[in-house]
Amino acid sequence: MKSMRTLPSQSRGFTLVEVMIAASLGSLVFAAVISLTLFGTRSSIAIVNYSDLDSKSRYALDVLGREIRNATAVTSIQTNYPSCSITLTNVDEGATVLLAYDANARTVTIDKTGQPTVTALTGCDRWNFSLYQRTPWVTPTNIMYYPATNITGALDLSLCKLINLSWKCSRTILAQKVNTESVQAAQIVLRNKQ
């Protein structure tokens, strides 16, 4: 008589149901790990981008502020988008300074007589400026400035003593605009204006 051997229960293989459940659970764990890795990578890149945006804005404020403070007068402005500009003069240095924004290139540049053009801001979505007189208008809650306009309400560049600048920059990650810096603003006085 032939004896039939049976395999011990420990050496049995997996059933199809067990393989399907294990594959499903493994896929879920793998998807969660990939998702967390992508989220962490995007967050790290976003932090680096935001830090870069902040440092570039501080640099732009330093450079623009220095040129505006040293200027003796505003000679012209252009407010026609996609580009706008402010032209300043500094009679002490014999220089003309053009602060220009190009909405298509998303840059703010400084072009000073006898010097190469400097790009102060990149990734700039918006750049605005307003011209004011130096005389403050004090209310109980604010200090405001009179616009650089004459008695008829027309802009008079000779009255400009203060320039209010504001801009907003952003960066993209994987073709999505994810970093947007809050609006930077500064009120800069033309110190050398007589």
C-alpha positions in Angstrom: 0.0 0.0 0.0 1.2 3.4 -0.9 1.4 6.0 1.7 0.2 9.4 1.0 2.2 12.1 2.4 0.7 15.3 3.4 2.6 18.5 3.6 2.7 20.2 7.0 0.4 23.2 7.2 3.4 25.6 7.6 4.7 24.9 4.1 1.5 25.8 2.3 1.5 28.7 -0.2 -0.6 31.8 -0.2 -4.1 31.7 -1.5 -5.2 34.1 -4.2 -7.2 36.1 -1.7 -4.3 36.5 0.6 -2.0 37.7 -2.3 -4.7 40.2 -3.4 -5.1 41.6 0.1 -1.4 41.9 0.6 -0.9 43.6 -2.7 -3.7 46.1 -1.9 -2.3 46.9 1.5 1.2 47.2 0.0 -0.1 49.6 -2.7 -1.8 51.7 -0.1 1.3 52.0 2.1 3.5 52.7 -1.0 1.0 55.4 -2.2 1.0 57.0 1.3 4.9 57.0 1.4 5.1 58.6 -2.1 2.4 61.2 -1.2 4.2 62.2 2.0 7.6 62.4 0.2 6.1 64.6 -2.5 4.4 66.8 0.1 7.7 67.1 2.1 9.6 67.9 -1.1 7.2 70.6 -2.2 7.1 72.1 1.3 10.9 72.3 1.4 11.1 73.9 -2.0 8.3 76.3 -1.0 10.3 77.4 2.1 13.4 77.9 0.1 11.5 79.9 -2.5 9.8 82.1 0.1 13.1 82.8 1.7 14.6 83.7 -1.7 11.6 86.0 -2.4 12.1 87.7 0.9 15.8 88.3 0.5 15.3 89.6 -3.1 12.6 92.0 -1.9 14.9 93.3 0.8 17.7 93.7 -1.7 15.4 95.6 -4.1 14.1 97.8 -1.3 17.7 98.7 -0.4 18.8 99.5 -4.0 15.6 101.3 -5.0 15.5 103.2 -1.7 19.1 104.3 -2.1 18.5 105.7 -5.6 15.3 107.5 -4.6 16.7 109.0 -1.4 19.7 110.3 -3.3 17.6 111.8 -6.1 17.0 115.6 -6.3 13.8 115.4 -8.4 11.4 113.2 -10.3 11.6 114.2 -13.9 9.0 111.9 -15.6 6.8 109.0 -15.0 5.1 106.4 -17.3 2.1 104.5 -16.1 1.0 102.6 -19.2 1.0 98.9 -18.7 2.6 96.5 -19.5 5.5 98.7 -18.5 5.7 101.7 -16.1 8.6 103.7 -14.9 9.9 106.6 -12.8 12.8 108.8 -14.0 14.8 110.5 -11.3 17.6 113.0 -11.5 20.5 113.5 -9.2 22.2 116.9 -10.0 24.8 116.3 -7.3 26.1 113.2 -9.2 25.0 114.4 -12.7 23.1 111.2 -13.1 19.7 110.2 -14.3 18.1 107.0 -12.9 15.3 105.1 -14.6 13.3 102.7 -12.4 11.3 100.5 -14.8 8.8 97.7 -14.5 8.1 95.3 -17.3 5.0 93.2 -16.7 5.8 90.8 -19.5 9.3 90.0 -18.2 8.1 90.4 -14.6 11.2 92.4 -13.7 12.0 95.8 -12.1 15.3 97.3 -13.4 17.4 100.3 -12.5 19.2 102.0 -15.3 21.6 104.7 -14.0 23.7 107.0 -16.2 27.2 105.5 -16.7 26.4 102.2 -15.0 25.1 98.8 -16.3 21.4 98.1 -15.9 20.6 96.3 -12.6 17.7 93.9 -12.2 16.3 94.7 -8.8 13.4 92.3 -8.8 12.5 89.1 -10.8 9.2 87.2 -10.7 7.4 90.5 -10.0 3.6 90.2 -10.6 2.8 93.8 -9.7 4.7 97.0 -9.2 2.9 100.3 -8.3 4.0 103.7 -7.3 2.4 106.9 -6.1 3.9 110.4 -5.7 3.2 112.6 -2.7 4.2 115.9 -1.2 6.1 115.8 2.0 3.6 117.6 4.1 1.7 115.1 6.2 -2.0 115.1 6.9 -2.5 113.7 10.4 -5.7 112.0 11.5 -6.4 110.4 14.8 -5.5 107.0 13.4 -3.2 107.6 10.5 -0.6 109.8 9.0 -1.3 110.4 5.3 0.4 112.5 2.6 -1.0 114.9 0.1 -0.7 113.8 -3.5 1.8 115.6 -5.6 -0.8 117.6 -7.4 -1.3 121.3 -8.0 -4.5 123.3 -7.0 -6.3 122.1 -10.2 -5.7 118.5 -9.2 -3.1 117.8 -12.0 0.0 115.9 -11.2 2.9 118.2 -10.6 6.3 116.4 -10.5 8.0 119.4 -9.0 5.9 118.9 -5.8 7.0 115.3 -5.4 9.0 114.7 -2.2 7.9 111.2 -1.3 7.4 108.1 -3.4 5.2 105.2 -2.2 6.3 101.9 -3.8 4.5 98.5 -3.6 5.1 95.2 -5.3 4.1 91.6 -5.2 6.3 88.7 -6.3 5.7 85.0 -6.8 7.5 81.8 -7.8 6.4 78.6 -9.4 7.0 75.0 -8.5 6.4 72.3 -11.1 4.6 74.9 -13.3 2.2 75.9 -10.5 2.3 79.3 -8.8 2.6 78.3 -5.2 4.7 81.0 -3.6 3.3 84.4 -3.4 5.0 87.0 -1.3 2.8 89.4 0.6 2.8 92.9 -0.8 5.9 94.8 0.0 5.5 98.5 0.4 7.7 101.4 1.3 7.4 105.2 1.5 10.8 106.7 0.5 11.6 110.4 0.8 13.8 112.3 -1.7 16.3 113.6 0.8 18.2 115.8 -1.6 15.2 117.6 -3.1 15.4 121.3 -2.3 
